[in-house]
Amino acid sequence: MTVRPYWSRIRTRMVAMMDRAGLYVDEDLKVENGTPDEDAIQQILDTDPDVLLVPFNAHRDAEGKPLDGLTLCRRLSETTGARPLPVLMPVSSMGAAILRLMSTTGVHAAAYADLLADRILVLEEDTLDDPEVPARVVAHVRRISHMGG
């Protein structure tokens, strides 16, 4: 399931990389940009996907509230009844710097750091075409799936 996808330039490369990894992405199964976290989490719970493709994709909802993939993943992990899922998080180079900052400072830094260490595989935009990336993705998905996620 794709949650609040990036623009087509990154999305197309991400889907091609996942295809090389042998993972199918149903591009019709997605949560649209601007969807508030509560609604996105409900859609994820209703769909019960095997893997989440959640770009960092910092943006705002219709009411102007900030949204980003890392905060969504934290809120999902805190949701009662949500099973742990492997997350693939494509991110721009600038977004990667923001992820590092979020996981080292602020009230939720420890939760973010744990998610980045345990559940989320960050895939920087400039590495998506690297030949070893599909194997890293498969290993991540298998590791989380075997942990009961």
N, C-alpha and C positions, 0 to 999 in steps of 0.2 A: 504494500500500500504506500502510495506517495502522499506526503503531507506538505501542503503549502509549497509547491515546487518552484524552483528557480526558473529564470527565463530559459528559452529553448536552447541557447548556446551551451549552457552547462548541462541541462537536462538531457539533451541528445547524446552528449558524450558519456554521461552517467549511464544511460540506458544501454548504449553500445558496450560499455565496459561490463555491465552486469550480464549482457548477452554472452560476452566472451567468458564470463565466469559460470555460465550455464544456469543463470537465475532469470526467471521470467518476470517482467514488470508489466502489469496490467495498467496501462496509462489511463484507463477509464475509471479505475478504482483510486480516487484521490480526494483529498480534502483541499478545497480551494484556498488560494491566498486570501488573507484578511479574515479567515474563519477564527473566531475567538477560541482560546484554549479549551474552554468547557465543551464547546460544540465539537471541536476536533477530537478531544478525548472520547466523547460519546460515540463518534463515528468509528474510531479505532476499536472501541469495545464492542460495538455492534458488528463490525466486520471480522474481528479476530484474525488478523493477518499473521503470516509466519515471520515476516521481516518488515521493518519500517524503513522507508527511504525518507528521511527528514532533513532537508537542507537547513543550515543555520538561518539563512534568509531573513535577516532582521527587517521588519516592516511594521505597518500599523493596521489595526482593524478599522471597520467603518466608523467607530466612535473615537478613533485616534489613539487607542491604547497600544503600547508597543507589544510586538509579538516576535518570537524567535524560536528556532528549533530546540535549543538547549533548555530553555525554560519550559517548553512544552514537554520535553522528555522528563524533566524533573517532576513536573506536575503529574504526568502519567504514572511515574514510578511511585508517587505518593497516593495514588488512587486505589482505594480498596477494591479488590477483585480483579485488578489489571495484572495479567501475567507478564513476567519479564520477557521482553522481546529484543532480538538483535536489532540495532539501529545503524544504518549507514547514513553518514552525515556529510554530504558534499558541502564544501565551503570555499569561498574566495580566499586569496592570500590575506586580505584585510580582515575578513571574518575569522580566520584562524588566529590572528593576533587578539581579536576580541574574545574568542573562546578561551585562550590562555589566561587573559585578564580575569574573565568571569570565574575561572576555576581556581584563582589564587586570591581574590579579594571579594569582599562583600559578604552579606549574611548567608548566602546559599553556596559559597565557594566550596565547602567540603562536599556537599551533595553533588555539585557539578563535577568536581574532581573524581568522585567515585563513579559517576555515570560514564565519564570519559575513559576511565580505567577499565570498567567492567562491561558496559553495554553498548557504548557508542564507538564506532570506527569512523574517525574523521578522515575524509578524503579531500585533500586540497586540490583545487581546480587544476593547478599546473602539474599534478601527478596522475590525473585520470587516465592518460594514455600510456603510462609506464607499464611494461610487460608483466611485472610482478603483482600489480594491483588486483587483478581478478583472483589470484590465489590467496591473497590476504583477505579479500572479501569472503571467499568460501570458507576459509579457516575461521574467521570471526563468526559467521553464521552458524557453522557446525559447533563451535565451542559454546555459544550461548544456547543453542538448541539442545545440546547434550546436558546442560546445567538445569534443564527443566523449563527453559524459556521458550 
